[in-house]
Amino acid sequence: MTDPAFITLSRGISKATELSALLQCNQIEQKKPYSKIQSSHVVLGWGKKPNTTKAIALASQHNIPYWHLEDGFISYLGHPALGDKRFSLIVDKKGIYYDATASSDIEDLLNKPDWLTPELEQRSVNLLDQITRNRISKYNHEPNLSDSSIFEPEMPRVLVVDQTYGDCSVTFGLADDASFKEMLEAALSENPDSEVWVKVHPDVVLGTKKGYLGNNLPDHPRIRILSDRVNAQSLFPYFEKVYVVTSQLGFEALWHNKPVVCFGVPFYSGWGLTDDRVPCPRRQQTHTIESLFAAACLKYTRYIDPETFERCELEDILELIPLQRALRNQPVNTLYAVGFSLWKRAFLKSFTQAISEKILFVKSLQQAEARVKPGDGILIWGAKHHDYKPEPHIQLFRAEDAFIRSVGLGAELRRPSSLILDQSGIYFDASRPSDLETAINSIDLDKQQLARATALRKTLRDQRISKYNLQGSQQSLFKACRCDQRKILITGQVDSDASIQWGSPELSSNLELIQAVRAYAPDAFIVYKPHPDVLLAGREGHIPENTALNWVDHVVTDGDIFDCIEQCDELHVMTSLAGFEALTLEKTVHCWGQPFYAGWGITIDHLTCLRRHRKRTLDELIYFAHCYYPTYINWKTRRYTTPERVIRLIQSTRTRGKKTSSNWLDRNLRKARYLLEAFRH
């Protein structure tokens, strides 16, 4: 049997690339009503919208299938009005879930639940726990309720859910305008001692649609209106009962074990879980919320990964949704970014959404201070303006590349996939605490976090992940080494790097480092590896090879960092991140400065930092450094992502053999492309 060829009369369906991925086809062809139709064609339309009439007629005329499409019940990292693409899709070959005038695939599933296995039911239990804990919904752009003081203590409350006017689910759910009036009246009369809160639909809050209740609410002392942008999932704990016509929020209220009263016939009514004011005799079975969820979200809905567009399961997506909300806390009104180049501005806005919706770039601190107001913030790169302290009502942030950055160097204008936004210092500045150091000193990790760190450590080791992920030629570094000699590798840095200035108070150059190591280990076989930025971009710290050979036995300029580390017995650094990478390979690491990973009991430290008083394992440091501290961006979605996903993308880039050319033309073409992308967004 050949795969179906999908056609549609809708330009929107044909152009939605994610739909092709969800349907696992190369394309969805847009046809005119008079186009040539083949028996292998399947006509696609969006639900039961009025504009599907011609598409349904076309399928009927040619006796070919018509499939109804709709968004899934958990479908966006944010909201489509904000540019997000759906990652889930309902494909119903019989009807559509919200049409109670006829049967549908999901109604048939629920009427004959022979598909329900103990494994599927347990998946529902696990998913519902994760979903309710993280307050996940269909749309996930709205913030959680931050001020519960709007609710009077000890006052009973019921929630009445409005919907967008003209919503197909209302008409096909055997309801109309009067149903909303009846619902509100019932909520008032059935709960005489309760406040009645009316929740406005998210699309109404965004201003794209209007509601049924809206401005038609009666003047009643017990009626309250919820019109703020707020995630309804965070509201359910404050309400005793939920009233709906056909809104999906009724389904979500069931996830939270709330009593739900239905004044229409949504797909989740009629199965023994809701108080139904409109019956549906076709629905004969009774269900638990777990079996209802399994039918709707696991059997009836299909998913793709929003970053890769590959088919996946719901479990594979859920980690991304709360991440968007958690990192978008936006603690300041306006963020003034001081002294950033056009290149950095092009990628910075995507990261600073976590701090503020509004970022303004200024040339100097003086310009920032002249404009900043209470509640605003100032952003500085790294340790610049090291001694600057703003007024108490102004928040200061410092930005810096994180530890899993890109495939290629920043000097080559490789856009970072991760960034640090630190409110107390910056990780490489050992002269004062940073957010990272404070976390390592004070936060205890749970079993789940430790298990994640252990898995991440293995991935870092097995996939050989570094900051820049450069791949050099394999070389035998120690072939001239005697059997009785210690094999020492020294990794150089950029001499002018701020991490040396603020993290290595005794040694301040690559030359001083190799001299100190030779004095420390006079009989060892020592190999020196210069920093890639020094070699490729001419940065400070170059040591002529004939000079270096006065203290080391060999200089390697093109070796893969992991190959080099694997061949040594121990690695010596000032503050280089290579020391942290070497720890994942179970190598002994000597720190001559005070990098963030020194002082916790897993390195040999030639300096002491008294502030670092806890003993930590490598897995704990990996969690703090890679999971807790940085912010990660997927540049395809421009949404927050995870270190594990960034690593998969890096590995995919390597597997495809993507070149990382650093010549002048490639660098500037890359820069122009990124700047253009930034201006578009």
N, C-alpha and C positions, 0 to 999 in steps of 0.2 A: 504494500500500500504506500503510495507516494505521499509526501508531506503536503498539506494544503497550501495553496497560494492565497495569501490574504489580500483582499482589496477593500477599499472604503470610498465613500463619497465625501468624506471629511478631510479637509486639508490638514487640520490640527492632528488627527490620528496618524496620517501618513508621515508627518514631519516629526513626530515624537519619537526620537531615537530609542528612548528607554522602552517603548512599547514593543519594538522589534526584538529587543533583548528579552523582555518578559514573555513574548510569544515564541522565542527561539526561531526567528526567521531572519532572512537577510534584509527584507524590506516589506513595507506595507504600501501597495500601489494605490494611488488615488485614481479612481475611474469616474468618467462621466456616465449619466444614466443610459446613454445610447452606446457606450463602449462595448466591444466584443467581450463576451463572458464565456468562460470555460467551465466544464463540469467539476474541475478540481478547485475552483475558486471558493473561498469562504468570505462572506461579506461581514465586515466589522462595523459596529456602531456604538455610540456611547450611551449605554443604558436605555432609557425610554424617553429621551429628550424629543421634543417635537421635530427636530431636524433629522431624526432617524426614520421618519415615515417613508421617504423615498428609498432609503437603503433597504428597509424591510420589504418594500414592494419589489425592488430589484431582485432580491434573493428569492422571493415567492414566484416571480415571473419566470425565473430560470431554474427553479426547483433545486437551488443550492442552499447550503446552510447559512444562517444568520447567527452571529455570536454577539451577545451583549457584553460590553466592557464597562468596568467601573473601577475606581480606586479601591484598594483594600482598606480594611478597618484600621490598620496602622500603616501609614503610607508616605509620610514626609519627615525629613529631618527638621524642617521648619514649616513653611507654608508655600503653596504654589504661587500665591500673589507676590511672594518675596523672591521668586526665581528658583525655588527648589523643584527638582524633578521627582516624580513618584518612584518609589522602589517596590511597590506592590500592585498587583492587578487581580481583579476578579474577572474570570471568563465564564459566563453562564450561557450554555448552549440552548437553554429552554426558556428562560425568562430573565428576571433580575431580582436580587434579594429584596428590594424595597417595594416590589409590585405584588401587593396582596390580592389583586384581582385574579391572579392566575398562579399556577405552581411554578417553581423554579428549581434549579439544580440543588440549591441549599435546602429548600423545603423538602425535596425528595431525600436528601441525605439525612435530615433530621427525622423524617417519618420512618426511615428504614436504617437504623443505626447499627447494622451488622458489621460495619467497618471499624467500629470503636474497639480498640485493643487496650489492654492494660498499659502498654508502653505509650500509646498515644495519650491516654488519660493522664499518665504521669508527666508527660511533656507539658500538658496543659497546666497541671499543678505548678510545675517549676516556672513556666513562662508567666503565669498569672502572678506569682509571687514577685518575679523580677519586674514585671510591668507596673504593678501597683506600688512597689517599693520606689521605683524611679519615676512614677507618675507619667507614664507614656500614654500618648493618645494618637488619634489619626493625624492631627496637625500638632506640631511640637515647637511652635514659635513663641508661645506665650509664657511669661514667667510664672513660677509658682507663687501662690499667695504669700506675701511677705509680711502683711500686717493683719493679724487675726483680731486686732482690737476693733475692727468694724463690726464684729459680732458681739452682742451683749452677753456677758457671762451667764451661764445657767439658763439662757433663753432658748426654748425649743425652736427649731427652724425646719422648714421644708423648702426644697428647691424646685422651681418651675422653669422649664427649659423652653425658650423661644426658638424659632427656626427662621431661616431666610424665606422671604415671601416668594411663592411660586416654586418652591422646592418640589421636585418630582415625587419625592418620598411621601409628601403630604397627600397629594391627590391619589397616588397609587396605593397609599396606605389607608385608604377609605376614610379620609379626614378632609376638613376644609377650614375656612376661617372660623366657623362657629366652634370647631373642636378646641381651639385655643382659648376661646372665651369660656367654654364649659370646663376646661382643665383648670383655669385660674379660679373660677367660682368653686369648683370642687375642693381645690387646695385650701381655700379660705374656710369653707364650711366644714370640711372633714378634720381640720386641724385648728379648732377655735382658739387654742392657747398658744399657737405658734406664729412666728414671723414667716411671711411668704416672700422668698427672694426670687426674683425673675432674672435668669441668666440669659444675656444677649449673645447671639451666635457670633463666633470669631469673625466671620465675613462682614457682619454688621459693624463690629468694632473697627475693622480695617477700612470701613466706608465704601466697600465695593457692592454691598447689597442692603436691603432693608428687611425688617422682621415682621412677624404677624402681630405681636403684642405692641412692641415699640412704644409709640406715643399714645396708644389707645388704652393705657392702663387706667383703671378707675382710681379715684382719690380715696384711698383706704389706709387707715392708720397702721395696718399690719403689713402692707406691701412695701418691699424694698427692691431696689434695682441694682443688679451687678452688671455694670457696663465697662468696668476697667478691663484692661488686657490681663487676663489671669487664666492659668491652666486649670480647667475644671476638675482635673484629677486631684488637685490640691484643695479643692473645696469640699469634696465628699465627706471628709472626717467631721465637718461642722454641721452636717445636715442629717436629719433622721429619716427622711423619705424624699424620693425624687419623682416628680411628675413630668411626663413627656407626652408628645403626640406620636412622632415617629423618630425623634432624634437619636443619633448614635450614642449620645451621652447616657441614654437609658441602658444600653449595652454595657458601657463603661462603668456605670453605677453598679451593675450586677457584679462586675469584677471585684468591687469593694464590698460586696454582700449587703448592698443597700436595698430596701424595699422600693420597687419601681411600679408606678401606676401609668398605664398606657391608654391614651385617648384616640389612638389610631391603631393600625396593625403593622408595627415594624417586624422585621424578620425574627426578632428574638422574643416576641410575644406569642402566647398560645401554647407554650411548652411547659407550663406549670411553674415558671419562675417569676412571673409578673402578675400584677392585678390588672386584668384586661377589661376595659369598658366597651370594647368592640370585639366580638368573637370572630374566630376564623375556624369553621368546622373542619377544614381540610387537615388541620394540624392535630394529630391523634396521639402522638407520643409525649411522654414527660422526660425532661432532661435536667441534668445538673449543670451548673455554670461551666464545669470542666468539659463536659461533652458538647455543650453549645459552643464554647470557645474552640474546641478541637475541630468541629465542623466548619465554623466560620473562618477561622484564622489559620488552620493547618491543612484542611482538606479543600476548602473552597477558594483559597487565595494562593497566588504564587508570588515569589519574591526574587528580586535581584539585588546584588550588592550595589549600593549607590556609588561606590568608588570604581569598581571594576566592570559593572554591568553584567556580571556573570550570575547565572541562576544560583540561588542559595536557599537556606532555610531561615525562618524568622529568628532563630537563635543567633544566627551569624550577624544580624543587623543591630540588635537591641543595644549593644554596647555604645554605638555611635550616638543614639538619641539623647540620653541624659548628659552626655559629654558636651553637646552644644549648649544646653541650658546651664550646666555647671560653670562653663568657662565664659559665659556671657553675663556675668553679674554686674558689669558696668558701674563701678563704684564712683566714677567722677563724671561731671557734666561735660566739660570740654577738656581735651588733652592737648597740651602744647608740646610739640616735639621739636627739640632744639638742635639745629645744626645738622640735619640729616640730608644726605645727597639725594639727588633724583633717583638714583639706583635703589637706595634703601627705602625711599618713600613708596616706590612701586610695589614693594611687598609688605611694607609695614602695616598698612591699613587693615589687611586681613587678620593680622595677629592682634591688633589693638582693639578690635571689636569687643574683646574680653574686658577692656577697661572703660571704653566710652564709644558711643555711636559717632561722636564728633571729634575729629583730630585736625588740628591746625599746625602747619609747619612754620617755624620762625627761625631766623638766623642766629639769634643770640639769646642768652639768659636774660639780658636786659629787656629785650622785646617781649619775652614770655612774662616776666614779672610786671611789665607795664600793663599787660592785658588780663592776667590771671585774676580770677575771682574766687571767693570761698566756695569750696566744692569742686574746683577744677583740679587738674593734675599737670605735672611737668614730666616729660620723658627725655632721657639722656642716653646716649649710646655708651655702654660699657662703664669705664671708670673716668670718663671725661668729667671735668669740673668736680674733681674728687672731693673737695672740701665743701662743696655747696650744700647748704641746708635751707630748705624753704621755710616759710612761715607755717605754724602748726596747722592751719586750715587748708593747706595745699599739700596734696600727695605727690611724692616723688617716686618715679619708676626708672629703673635702669634696664636697658635691653641689651641682649647679647645672643650670638649664635649658641644653640644647644649642642648636645654631644652626638646626635645622629642627624647630620645636617643635610647632606646632598650627595650626589655622585659628581664629584668635581669640586674644585676650590672656589671659595668666595672671590679670590683674586681673578678667577676666570668668569666672574659674574654668573655663578651658578646660584639660582634662587634657593634660599633655605627652606627646608620642610619643617624646621623647628626653630623656636625662638624662646628665650627666657625673658620674662618680665618680672623683675625683682623689686620689691618695695622697701627693702632694708639695706641692701648692698649689692654685691654681685659675686658669683661663686668663686672667681679667681682672686678676689681681693681679700687676702688673709689678714689685713690690718683691722678688719671689723667684721661682725657677723653678717651673714646673708640669709635670705629666706631658706636656702638649702641647708646651711649649717644649723640654723635654728630647728628645722624639721628633723634633721638627723639626731640632734641632741635631745629632742623632746617627744617625738611621736612614736608610739608603739604600733607595729604593724600587726594586722590580723592574719589568720591562716590563709584566707583567700589572696590577700596581697602578697604574702610570702610565696605562695604557690605560683602566682603570676610572675614574680621576680625570678624564681628558679627556672621557669620555662623560658623567660626572656634571656637569662644568662646563657642557657644552652643554645638558644637561637643566635645570640650574638657571637658565640664561639663557633658554632657549626657553619653559620653563613659569613663569618669573618667580617663583621660589621664594624666600621670605624666612623669617624666624624665625616670624612670626605669620600671614603670608599674608592680610593684610587687603586688601580691594579698595576703593579710594575712587573718587571721580569723576575723570574725565579733565579736566585743566585746562591751559591754555596759560600756563606760568609766566613766560615771558620775552618776552611779546608787546610789552612796553614797552621792551625792551632795544634799544640801538643796535647796528648791524651790527659796529662796531669794539670792542664791549665783551665782556670775558670773562663767561661765564655761570657763576656759582658757586651751588651749592646747599649749605646748611648743614643737617644733621639734628641736632635737639636730643635730649636725653636727660632722664631723671629726675635732678634735681640731687643727690638723696640716694643715687643708685645707687652700690653698692660699687665698680663698675668705674671711676667717676670718683675716688672716694676713694683707691683703690689703683693706678689706672692713669693718672691725669692729675695729676701733682704740681704743675703750674704753673697750669692753668686748672681751675676747680672748679664752674663754673656755665654755663648756656646764655647768660646775659648776657655773661659774660667771653669766651665763644667768639665771639659775633657781633661784639663789640668788637675782638677780636684779628684776626679775618678782615678786617674793614673797614680796620683799620690796615695789614694786609699787602697788601690789594688795594683801594686807595682809589678806583680808577676802574672797578671791576668792577660788574656788575649782580648783586646778591646776593639770593637767595631763602632764606627761613628756614622750615623745616618742623618744628614741635614734635613731640615724641614722643607716640604714641597714648595711652600711659598717663597722661600729663599732661593731655591733652584729655578723655579718657573717664572716667578714674578719679580725677581731681583730685590727682595726685601732684605732688611738689615740682618746681619748675622752670618754672612758668608765667611768661611775659613778656607783659604786656598789649600788644596789637598796636600801639597808638600809641607805646609805649615802644620796641618792637622796630624800628619804622620810622625811628627816629633813626639806625640803623646799617645796616638792610637796605632793599631796595627793594620787597620784597613778602613777605607771610606766607601760606603755604598750610596749611590745616588739614584738608582732606579729600582730598588727592590720593593716588593710588596711588603707593607708594614707587618702583616701577620706572618708571612714567611720569615721575615727577619726576627720577629719576636720568638717564633717557634724554635729557632735554631740556637737561641742564647740560653744561658743558665739564669741570668738576671738582667734586669733592665734598669738603667740609671737615667733619671730625668731631673730637671729643675721643677717645672710645673706642667709638663706636657701631658695631654690627654692620652698619649700612648701608654702611659703607666696604668691608667684605668683599664685600657683595652688589654694590656698584658695580664692583668689580674684575672680576666675571664679565661685566659689560657693557663692559669695556675702557675704563673711565673713569679719569682721573687722580684719585688720592685723596690728600688731605693729612691727616696725622694729627697733632693737637696734643697728644694724649696718647700712651700706649703700648699700644694694643690688641694682641691676640695676633698679628695679621697684619702689624704694623709691624716694621721692623727687619730684614727679610729681602730687601730690595732691590727690592720691587715697589710701594712707596708713597713719597711725599715726606714725610719725617719731620721734625717740628719739635723732636723730642727724640731722644736716643740711648739705646739699651739695649745696653751693652757685652757682656752675656751672649749676645746673639743674633749669632753670628759667621758663620753660613752664608748663602750666597745661595741662594734658593729660587725656583722658578717658581710661578705661580699654581696650576697643576695639582697640584704637590706639596703646597702649603698646603691645597688642597681635600681631598686624600686624608687628610691628617692631621686636619683639622678636622671632616670629615664621616664618614669611614670608620674611622679609627683611634681617635679620642678618645671619642666618645659611645657610649652604649648606647641602642638603639631597641626599643620595645615595640609590638606590634600588639595593640590592646585587644580585638579579637575573639577571638584565640587566647590572649592573655596570654603569648605567647612572644616571644623576641627576633626582631627582624627587621632589615632593612637600610635605609639612607637612600633607596635607589632605590625600595623598596616603600612607604616612608612618603610619598615624593613622589607616587607613583601614587595613593595613598589621598587625599592632599590635592587632587590634580587631579580625582579622582572626586567628592569632596565639592563642589568648585567647580562641576563640570559639572552635578551634580544641583541646583545652586542652593540648597544647604542654607543656611538663614539662621543668622546668628551673633548673635542678639539679646543685648544686654547689659543689659536691664532687670532690675530687682530680682527679680521673680518668676521669670524664666527662669534667672537666676544661681543662685538658691537651690534651684529644682527640680533643676537640673543637679548642684548640690553634693549634694543628698540622694540622687540616683540613683547618683552615683559612690561615696558613702559606703556605700550599701547593697551595691553590687557588691563593694566592698573587704571588708566583713564576711562576705559569702558565700564569698569566696576565702581 
